[in-house]
Protein backbone atom coordinates (compact mmCIF):
# COMPACT_ATOMS: atom_id res chain seq x y z
CA UNK A 1 0.00 0.00 0.00
CA UNK A 2 1.33 3.41 -0.95
CA UNK A 3 0.96 6.33 1.46
CA UNK A 4 1.49 10.07 1.52
CA UNK A 5 1.08 12.68 4.22
CA UNK A 6 -0.98 15.88 4.18
CA UNK A 7 1.06 18.94 5.19
CA UNK A 8 -0.12 21.78 7.43
CA UNK A 9 -1.01 23.69 4.22
CA UNK A 10 -3.25 20.82 3.05
CA UNK A 11 -0.81 19.66 0.39
CA UNK A 12 0.41 16.16 -0.38
CA UNK A 13 2.80 14.51 -2.81
CA UNK A 14 1.50 11.81 -5.13
CA UNK A 15 3.93 8.90 -4.74
CA UNK A 16 6.19 8.19 -7.73
CA UNK A 17 4.80 4.70 -8.41
CA UNK A 18 1.26 6.10 -8.58
CA UNK A 19 2.33 8.97 -10.89
CA UNK A 20 4.04 6.50 -13.20
CA UNK A 21 1.07 4.12 -13.34
CA UNK A 22 -1.33 6.88 -14.48
CA UNK A 23 1.23 8.71 -16.67
CA UNK A 24 0.86 11.87 -14.56
CA UNK A 25 3.22 14.71 -15.36
CA UNK A 26 3.61 18.15 -13.79
CA UNK A 27 0.37 20.03 -14.40
CA UNK A 28 -1.83 16.92 -14.40
CA UNK A 29 -5.13 17.73 -12.70
CA UNK A 30 -6.57 15.47 -10.02
CA UNK A 31 -10.33 15.04 -9.66
CA UNK A 32 -11.52 14.19 -6.13
CA UNK A 33 -14.80 12.37 -5.39
CA UNK A 34 -16.17 11.83 -1.88
CA UNK A 35 -18.28 8.68 -1.93
CA UNK A 36 -21.35 8.26 0.33
CA UNK A 37 -19.51 5.70 2.49
CA UNK A 38 -16.64 8.17 3.15
CA UNK A 39 -14.26 6.65 0.62
CA UNK A 40 -12.27 9.17 -1.40
CA UNK A 41 -11.74 8.42 -5.08
CA UNK A 42 -8.98 10.36 -6.85
CA UNK A 43 -8.72 10.31 -10.63
CA UNK A 44 -5.88 11.75 -12.70
CA UNK A 45 -7.33 13.84 -15.50
CA UNK A 46 -4.75 12.99 -18.15
CA UNK A 47 -6.96 13.33 -21.23
CA UNK A 48 -9.09 16.09 -22.64
CA UNK A 49 -12.49 15.66 -24.26
CA UNK A 50 -10.77 17.01 -27.37
CA UNK A 51 -8.68 13.81 -27.48
CA UNK A 52 -11.86 11.93 -28.46
CA UNK A 53 -12.25 13.92 -31.67
CA UNK A 54 -12.36 11.65 -34.69
CA UNK A 55 -12.48 8.38 -32.73
CA UNK A 56 -15.92 7.41 -33.99
CA UNK A 57 -16.75 7.33 -37.66
CA UNK A 58 -20.38 7.36 -38.86
CA UNK A 59 -21.49 4.27 -40.78
CA UNK A 60 -21.35 4.82 -44.53
CA UNK A 61 -24.48 6.49 -45.84
CA UNK A 62 -25.83 7.17 -42.34
CA UNK A 63 -25.05 10.90 -41.97
CA UNK A 64 -27.59 12.84 -39.90
CA UNK A 65 -27.99 16.61 -40.15
CA UNK A 66 -27.73 18.57 -36.89
CA UNK A 67 -31.28 19.90 -37.33
CA UNK A 68 -32.50 16.29 -37.37
CA UNK A 69 -30.73 15.59 -34.04
CA UNK A 70 -32.75 18.17 -32.09
CA UNK A 71 -34.94 16.23 -29.61
CA UNK A 72 -37.14 19.28 -28.84
CA UNK A 73 -38.90 19.52 -32.23
N, C-alpha and C positions, 0 to 999 in steps of 0.2 A: 504494500500500500504506500502510495506517495503522499507526502504531507508538505504543507507550507504554513507559515505563521502570518497572522495579520498584525501589522505594525500599529503603533499608537495613532498614526494618521489614517488608518483604515486601508492601508495598501498591503499587497502580498505579491510574491513572485511565483509565477507559474513554473513548476519544476521542469528542468530540461527534457526529461523523457516524455513528459506530457506535451510540451511544445513541439518536439520532434514528431510525435505520433499524429498530431493534427496539422502539421506543416505550418505552424504559427510563426510569423516573423514580426519584427518590431512594427507596431501600427495595427496589428490584427485586433479586431474588436471582439470582446467577449459579451455574450448575451446570457443574462442570469434569469433563472426561473425559480420561484419559490413554489413548491408543490404543496397541495393541501395537507399532506402528512408531515410537513416540515423539512422534507428533503430539498436540497438545492441542486438544481441542474444547471451546469455551465456549458455553453456551446461556443466554440470558436467560429466566428463569422468570417470564413476564409474566402467565400465566393459572393459575387454580386448577382443580382437578378439579371443583370446585363450579360452574364456569362452563359445564360440559357438561350440567348438569341441564336436562332438558326438550328437548334437541336432537333426540332420537330418539323418534318416536311408534310405538307398536305398531300393526301392521296391524289393521284393524277385524275384530272377532270372533276375534282370535288371542291373547287374554290368557292368560297362564300363571301359575298360583299358585306362590308361592315354594317350597312343599313339593314341587312337581313339578319344580323346577329342581335339586334336590339330587342330585348325581351319585353319591353314596355309598350309595344305597338298594339 
